[in-house]
Amino acid sequence: MAVEELLRELFFNPLNLALLSVCCFLLYKIVKGSREKPVPPPQPQLKPMKKRDFRLEELKDYSGQGEEGRVLVAVNGKVFDVTRGKKFYGPGGPYGVFAGHDASRALATFSLEKDAFKEEYDDLSDLNGEQMESVREWEMQFTEKYDYVGKLLKPGEDPTDYSDEESATDTEKKDN
């Protein structure tokens, strides 16, 4: 008889019926929400960038704020297309200060401050051995993860003519 009374109280009392409805609705939302995750819209894929060399001033045009949103970062004289890591290196990202810059000094000194970026070509000659080793390690990480698109030109240096037959890797071997 107690079960019959409980059911009658649960289903025929308007307040309890309203609370039961709210609980069922919330349970439905929890179960449905855990199954369906919103799918973010796919990012438009940019065509691979043709290899070319960059002056520091030209690199600034690739901070992720341009028309196509491409992000380039230079490390130890090499320029990398880090657009696929835009949420990190693009505008508003935790490493967004690197976008369109030579990040070598900042990476060597573990600094995200504006003073870690020079307005002119930085030869890194004042860095100590440990800092230079850090730059080389960062360069290797960028090489493994992102596309190499050219080199950062020193003042007075002429750009390399990357032909369709010659890859950047071949040119790098000639430079070394």
Backbone as CSV, one residue per row, in Angstrom:
resi,resn,N_x,N_y,N_z,CA_x,CA_y,CA_z,C_x,C_y,C_z
1,MET,0.818,-1.174,0.000,0.000,0.000,0.000,0.876,1.257,0.000
2,ALA,2.043,1.186,0.574,2.937,2.338,0.665,3.414,2.759,-0.724
3,VAL,3.661,1.802,-1.602,4.120,2.104,-2.958,3.013,2.821,-3.715
4,GLU,1.755,2.353,-3.542,0.621,2.974,-4.218,0.452,4.420,-3.751
5,GLU,0.623,4.664,-2.481,0.526,6.022,-1.937,1.656,6.902,-2.462
6,LEU,2.848,6.378,-2.547,3.996,7.121,-3.060,3.771,7.528,-4.517
7,LEU,3.297,6.594,-5.329,3.041,6.881,-6.735,1.928,7.919,-6.873
8,ARG,0.866,7.783,-6.074,-0.234,8.736,-6.129,0.282,10.131,-5.753
9,GLU,1.072,10.233,-4.694,1.622,11.522,-4.246,2.542,12.111,-5.319
10,LEU,3.329,11.252,-5.965,4.285,11.697,-6.976,3.591,12.201,-8.234
11,PHE,2.608,11.464,-8.743,1.999,11.797,-10.020,0.767,12.691,-9.929
12,PHE,0.141,12.807,-8.789,-1.090,13.606,-8.704,-0.900,14.903,-7.936
13,ASN,0.238,15.105,-7.321,0.527,16.372,-6.663,1.184,17.271,-7.702
14,PRO,0.612,18.441,-8.037,1.138,19.304,-9.106,2.584,19.747,-8.870
15,LEU,2.958,20.047,-7.650,4.326,20.477,-7.362,5.314,19.342,-7.629
16,ASN,5.010,18.153,-7.158,5.894,17.001,-7.387,5.962,16.644,-8.868
17,LEU,4.854,16.774,-9.576,4.823,16.484,-11.010,5.716,17.476,-11.770
18,ALA,5.693,18.742,-11.383,6.539,19.761,-12.011,8.016,19.471,-11.739
19,LEU,8.339,19.135,-10.496,9.727,18.805,-10.154,10.210,17.563,-10.892
20,LEU,9.367,16.569,-11.023,9.711,15.347,-11.754,9.979,15.677,-13.225
21,SER,9.144,16.561,-13.800,9.328,16.958,-15.203,10.667,17.672,-15.397
22,VAL,10.994,18.582,-14.482,12.266,19.299,-14.564,13.436,18.324,-14.456
23,CYS,13.354,17.384,-13.529,14.433,16.386,-13.370,14.594,15.546,-14.625
24,CYS,13.486,15.110,-15.232,13.566,14.307,-16.458,14.170,15.119,-17.601
25,PHE,13.765,16.407,-17.718,14.314,17.266,-18.757,15.818,17.446,-18.581
26,LEU,16.276,17.722,-17.358,17.711,17.901,-17.102,18.500,16.628,-17.375
27,LEU,17.959,15.495,-16.995,18.609,14.216,-17.266,18.736,13.989,-18.771
28,TYR,17.681,14.314,-19.514,17.709,14.207,-20.970,18.812,15.086,-21.559
29,LYS,18.923,16.349,-21.093,19.939,17.265,-21.606,21.354,16.773,-21.293
30,ILE,21.532,16.212,-20.106,22.846,15.698,-19.726,23.243,14.533,-20.619
31,VAL,22.336,13.602,-20.820,22.630,12.426,-21.644,22.825,12.833,-23.098
32,LYS,21.953,13.670,-23.612,22.054,14.119,-25.002,23.317,14.954,-25.207
33,GLY,23.631,15.835,-24.247,24.803,16.699,-24.358,26.102,15.935,-24.358
34,SER,26.172,14.828,-23.651,27.415,14.057,-23.600,27.644,13.278,-24.891
35,ARG,26.601,13.054,-25.650,26.737,12.332,-26.918,27.067,13.261,-28.074
36,GLU,26.472,14.445,-28.073,26.645,15.374,-29.181,27.575,16.513,-28.791
37,LYS,28.714,16.547,-29.412,29.650,17.650,-29.212,29.513,18.573,-30.421
38,PRO,29.457,19.879,-30.182,29.390,20.778,-31.334,30.663,20.675,-32.163
39,VAL,30.491,20.582,-33.447,31.621,20.460,-34.356,31.994,21.855,-34.837
40,PRO,33.238,22.295,-34.549,33.633,23.631,-35.015,33.713,23.641,-36.536
41,PRO,33.422,24.776,-37.146,33.512,24.832,-38.606,34.955,24.606,-39.041
42,PRO,35.154,23.864,-40.123,36.526,23.591,-40.570,37.208,24.873,-41.020
43,GLN,38.488,24.972,-40.666,39.282,26.123,-41.084,39.630,25.956,-42.563
44,PRO,39.495,27.017,-43.340,39.869,26.892,-44.751,41.357,26.602,-44.869
45,GLN,41.688,25.623,-45.682,43.080,25.235,-45.864,43.749,26.166,-46.867
46,LEU,44.883,26.710,-46.472,45.655,27.558,-47.376,46.549,26.680,-48.239
47,LYS,46.776,27.124,-49.452,47.711,26.416,-50.317,49.102,26.539,-49.719
48,PRO,49.938,25.518,-49.895,51.314,25.633,-49.380,51.990,26.854,-49.997
49,MET,52.744,27.519,-49.190,53.424,28.738,-49.610,54.649,28.370,-50.446
50,LYS,54.845,29.102,-51.547,56.049,28.878,-52.346,57.247,29.359,-51.553
51,LYS,58.327,28.640,-51.689,59.538,28.991,-50.957,60.113,30.301,-51.480
52,ARG,60.478,31.146,-50.535,61.111,32.424,-50.851,61.800,32.914,-49.592
53,ASP,62.676,33.856,-49.751,63.375,34.423,-48.605,62.705,35.728,-48.194
54,PHE,62.892,36.115,-46.931,62.201,37.265,-46.367,63.174,38.225,-45.693
55,ARG,62.919,39.480,-45.873,63.570,40.505,-45.067,62.702,40.669,-43.833
56,LEU,63.262,41.163,-42.761,62.524,41.320,-41.507,61.242,42.137,-41.702
57,GLU,61.310,43.178,-42.537,60.136,44.019,-42.782,59.032,43.233,-43.481
58,GLU,59.413,42.345,-44.403,58.430,41.535,-45.130,57.776,40.503,-44.219
59,LEU,58.530,39.993,-43.281,58.023,38.979,-42.356,56.859,39.528,-41.528
60,LYS,56.898,40.811,-41.221,55.863,41.445,-40.401,54.478,41.385,-41.050
61,ASP,54.438,41.224,-42.381,53.161,41.129,-43.094,52.452,39.804,-42.823
62,TYR,53.130,38.873,-42.191,52.570,37.538,-41.951,52.349,37.304,-40.455
63,SER,51.604,38.199,-39.850,51.325,38.102,-38.413,49.975,37.450,-38.131
64,GLY,49.309,36.964,-39.173,47.998,36.344,-39.001,46.858,37.320,-39.136
65,GLN,47.176,38.591,-39.336,46.126,39.597,-39.450,45.898,40.031,-40.893
66,GLY,46.643,39.444,-41.807,46.483,39.773,-43.223,45.237,39.105,-43.796
67,GLU,45.017,39.341,-45.083,43.815,38.839,-45.752,43.667,37.320,-45.657
68,GLU,44.744,36.596,-45.901,44.629,35.133,-45.845,44.932,34.575,-44.457
69,GLY,45.415,35.396,-43.554,45.627,34.965,-42.172,46.844,34.093,-41.948
70,ARG,47.771,34.116,-42.884,48.963,33.268,-42.752,49.872,33.806,-41.649
71,VAL,50.484,32.870,-40.911,51.379,33.228,-39.809,52.753,32.620,-40.084
72,LEU,53.780,33.483,-40.119,55.157,33.035,-40.295,55.964,33.439,-39.075
73,VAL,56.919,32.579,-38.710,57.824,32.839,-37.594,59.226,32.437,-38.042
74,ALA,60.204,33.282,-37.743,61.596,32.960,-38.050,62.286,32.465,-36.787
75,VAL,63.092,31.409,-36.959,63.880,30.859,-35.859,65.256,30.516,-36.415
76,ASN,66.273,31.154,-35.847,67.661,30.892,-36.229,67.898,31.038,-37.731
77,GLY,67.324,32.078,-38.310,67.543,32.363,-39.720,66.633,31.619,-40.674
78,LYS,65.769,30.762,-40.191,64.840,30.018,-41.037,63.424,30.512,-40.774
79,VAL,62.637,30.592,-41.847,61.263,31.059,-41.734,60.324,29.859,-41.885
80,PHE,59.373,29.750,-40.945,58.436,28.637,-40.916,57.006,29.145,-41.026
81,ASP,56.189,28.404,-41.761,54.760,28.701,-41.848,54.083,27.957,-40.700
82,VAL,53.665,28.701,-39.688,53.048,28.100,-38.491,51.540,28.323,-38.478
83,THR,50.960,28.557,-39.660,49.538,28.861,-39.756,48.687,27.760,-39.142
84,ARG,49.060,26.504,-39.299,48.234,25.434,-38.721,48.279,25.440,-37.191
85,GLY,49.216,26.151,-36.609,49.273,26.338,-35.161,48.803,27.742,-34.780
86,LYS,47.887,28.280,-35.571,47.450,29.672,-35.403,46.837,29.936,-34.034
87,LYS,46.219,28.933,-33.435,45.622,29.188,-32.115,46.706,29.458,-31.071
88,PHE,47.945,29.047,-31.346,49.067,29.337,-30.452,49.849,30.568,-30.911
89,TYR,50.126,30.640,-32.221,51.009,31.679,-32.746,50.271,32.840,-33.392
90,GLY,48.976,32.724,-33.582,48.209,33.785,-34.223,47.789,34.866,-33.242
91,PRO,47.078,35.859,-33.753,46.610,36.957,-32.899,45.788,36.425,-31.720
92,GLY,46.124,36.882,-30.538,45.403,36.452,-29.340,45.886,35.144,-28.749
93,GLY,46.775,34.432,-29.451,47.308,33.173,-28.944,48.383,33.412,-27.901
94,PRO,48.695,32.396,-27.103,49.696,32.579,-26.053,51.087,32.954,-26.577
95,TYR,51.392,32.577,-27.823,52.674,32.936,-28.421,52.464,33.851,-29.625
96,GLY,51.387,34.599,-29.609,51.047,35.495,-30.710,52.094,36.576,-30.964
97,VAL,52.899,36.884,-29.951,53.948,37.898,-30.143,55.027,37.414,-31.121
98,PHE,55.118,36.111,-31.352,56.103,35.571,-32.285,55.693,35.807,-33.742
99,ALA,54.396,35.929,-34.006,53.872,36.004,-35.373,54.473,37.178,-36.133
100,GLY,55.045,36.864,-37.299,55.629,37.897,-38.142,56.945,38.440,-37.640
101,HIS,57.603,37.710,-36.744,58.865,38.169,-36.160,59.932,37.073,-36.206
102,ASP,61.154,37.509,-35.940,62.249,36.580,-35.670,62.148,36.270,-34.174
103,ALA,61.748,35.059,-33.845,61.510,34.680,-32.453,62.750,34.083,-31.786
104,SER,63.869,34.074,-32.455,65.071,33.408,-31.943,65.478,33.894,-30.560
105,ARG,65.627,35.196,-30.387,66.068,35.744,-29.103,65.032,35.455,-28.009
106,ALA,63.769,35.622,-28.333,62.705,35.366,-27.348,62.721,33.904,-26.898
107,LEU,62.921,32.991,-27.846,62.978,31.570,-27.498,64.236,31.249,-26.693
108,ALA,65.348,31.870,-27.051,66.611,31.622,-26.344,66.554,32.100,-24.906
109,THR,65.862,33.226,-24.688,65.821,33.827,-23.353,64.519,33.532,-22.615
110,PHE,63.652,32.735,-23.230,62.359,32.371,-22.644,61.572,33.622,-22.259
111,SER,61.503,34.568,-23.178,60.832,35.836,-22.915,59.743,36.081,-23.951
112,LEU,58.582,36.516,-23.480,57.498,36.896,-24.379,57.302,38.411,-24.393
113,GLU,58.264,39.120,-23.842,58.190,40.580,-23.788,58.585,41.176,-25.141
114,LYS,58.049,42.330,-25.442,58.328,43.014,-26.714,59.809,43.315,-26.898
115,ASP,60.554,43.548,-25.797,61.977,43.884,-25.928,62.829,42.691,-26.371
116,ALA,62.239,41.511,-26.444,62.970,40.337,-26.929,62.997,40.295,-28.461
117,PHE,62.298,41.236,-29.095,62.234,41.287,-30.554,62.891,42.578,-31.034
118,LYS,63.870,42.422,-31.901,64.583,43.592,-32.422,63.917,44.053,-33.718
119,GLU,64.042,45.341,-33.982,63.470,45.919,-35.204,64.393,45.744,-36.409
120,GLU,65.652,45.407,-36.150,66.589,45.150,-37.237,67.061,43.696,-37.131
121,TYR,67.786,43.254,-38.166,68.262,41.871,-38.179,69.079,41.596,-36.910
122,ASP,68.808,40.488,-36.286,69.475,40.113,-35.031,70.417,38.943,-35.318
123,ASP,71.723,39.184,-35.210,72.692,38.108,-35.497,72.906,37.179,-34.301
124,LEU,72.297,37.473,-33.167,72.335,36.637,-31.956,73.746,36.462,-31.399
125,SER,74.697,37.299,-31.826,76.092,37.125,-31.432,76.335,37.337,-29.937
126,ASP,75.423,38.009,-29.256,75.614,38.243,-27.828,75.009,37.145,-26.947
127,LEU,74.408,36.132,-27.546,73.845,35.037,-26.755,74.954,34.096,-26.305
128,ASN,74.790,33.521,-25.121,75.794,32.569,-24.633,75.546,31.186,-25.244
129,GLY,76.416,30.243,-24.969,76.346,28.908,-25.549,75.055,28.175,-25.215
130,GLU,74.613,28.308,-23.973,73.375,27.641,-23.551,72.171,28.209,-24.300
131,GLN,72.149,29.516,-24.477,71.045,30.155,-25.191,71.053,29.768,-26.669
132,MET,72.234,29.694,-27.274,72.319,29.281,-28.678,71.883,27.830,-28.855
133,GLU,72.240,27.001,-27.896,71.792,25.601,-27.948,70.265,25.542,-27.862
134,SER,69.677,26.381,-27.039,68.223,26.449,-26.921,67.594,26.870,-28.256
135,VAL,68.203,27.848,-28.922,67.695,28.292,-30.230,67.742,27.145,-31.232
136,ARG,68.831,26.394,-31.247,68.965,25.272,-32.180,67.922,24.189,-31.887
137,GLU,67.645,23.952,-30.616,66.615,22.971,-30.252,65.235,23.438,-30.716
138,TRP,64.948,24.725,-30.529,63.676,25.260,-31.018,63.595,25.160,-32.539
139,GLU,64.706,25.435,-33.207,64.738,25.335,-34.669,64.397,23.910,-35.103
140,MET,64.957,22.917,-34.428,64.662,21.520,-34.767,63.182,21.209,-34.544
141,GLN,62.608,21.709,-33.455,61.196,21.463,-33.187,60.310,22.086,-34.269
142,PHE,60.632,23.305,-34.666,59.858,23.953,-35.722,60.026,23.207,-37.039
143,THR,61.237,22.733,-37.319,61.502,21.996,-38.558,60.668,20.721,-38.624
144,GLU,60.535,20.038,-37.489,59.760,18.794,-37.449,58.260,19.039,-37.568
145,LYS,57.793,20.149,-37.051,56.352,20.364,-36.946,55.759,21.250,-38.051
146,TYR,56.533,22.205,-38.569,55.993,23.182,-39.512,56.762,23.196,-40.824
147,ASP,56.163,23.821,-41.829,56.780,23.899,-43.151,57.824,25.005,-43.206
148,TYR,59.001,24.646,-43.698,60.069,25.614,-43.928,59.720,26.338,-45.222
149,VAL,59.676,27.674,-45.200,59.282,28.419,-46.399,60.385,29.320,-46.933
150,GLY,61.518,29.388,-46.268,62.625,30.212,-46.756,63.509,30.636,-45.610
151,LYS,64.424,31.533,-45.926,65.321,31.997,-44.865,65.109,33.479,-44.608
152,LEU,65.549,33.907,-43.450,65.507,35.312,-43.072,66.796,35.951,-43.582
153,LEU,66.667,36.952,-44.425,67.830,37.570,-45.064,68.541,38.543,-44.142
154,LYS,69.846,38.481,-44.200,70.682,39.458,-43.495,70.681,40.741,-44.322
155,PRO,70.994,41.875,-43.725,71.057,43.120,-44.510,72.072,42.985,-45.648
156,GLY,71.654,43.370,-46.833,72.529,43.298,-48.003,72.562,41.934,-48.678
157,GLU,71.980,40.928,-48.074,71.987,39.577,-48.652,70.920,39.478,-49.731
158,ASP,71.277,38.826,-50.841,70.325,38.634,-51.932,69.483,37.389,-51.689
159,PRO,68.199,37.437,-52.068,67.345,36.261,-51.881,67.757,35.110,-52.795
160,THR,67.492,33.929,-52.339,67.754,32.721,-53.119,66.670,32.592,-54.174
161,ASP,67.044,32.129,-55.362,66.060,31.872,-56.410,65.666,30.405,-56.289
162,TYR,64.520,30.152,-55.652,64.041,28.782,-55.499,63.304,28.388,-56.769
163,SER,63.922,27.515,-57.549,63.271,27.053,-58.771,62.350,25.896,-58.419
164,ASP,61.504,25.508,-59.352,60.574,24.406,-59.111,61.297,23.081,-58.903
165,GLU,62.452,22.922,-59.536,63.183,21.659,-59.416,63.987,21.584,-58.129
166,GLU,64.406,22.732,-57.616,65.283,22.760,-56.457,64.459,22.926,-55.188
167,SER,64.664,22.061,-54.238,63.928,22.193,-52.975,64.712,23.067,-52.013
168,ALA,64.032,23.576,-51.018,64.692,24.415,-50.012,65.757,23.624,-49.264
169,THR,65.526,22.325,-49.106,66.489,21.495,-48.393,67.804,21.463,-49.155
170,ASP,67.729,21.358,-50.503,68.940,21.363,-51.305,69.688,22.683,-51.148
171,THR,68.927,23.765,-51.118,69.539,25.093,-50.968,70.179,25.240,-49.605
172,GLU,69.523,24.718,-48.566,70.092,24.789,-47.219,71.423,24.064,-47.164
173,LYS,71.509,22.913,-47.845,72.752,22.145,-47.819,73.869,22.947,-48.486
174,LYS,73.518,23.719,-49.554,74.526,24.540,-50.223,75.009,25.651,-49.306
175,ASP,74.063,26.216,-48.502,74.405,27.318,-47.602,75.319,26.872,-46.476
176,ASN,75.216,25.633,-46.062,75.993,25.143,-44.898,77.346,24.708,-45.268
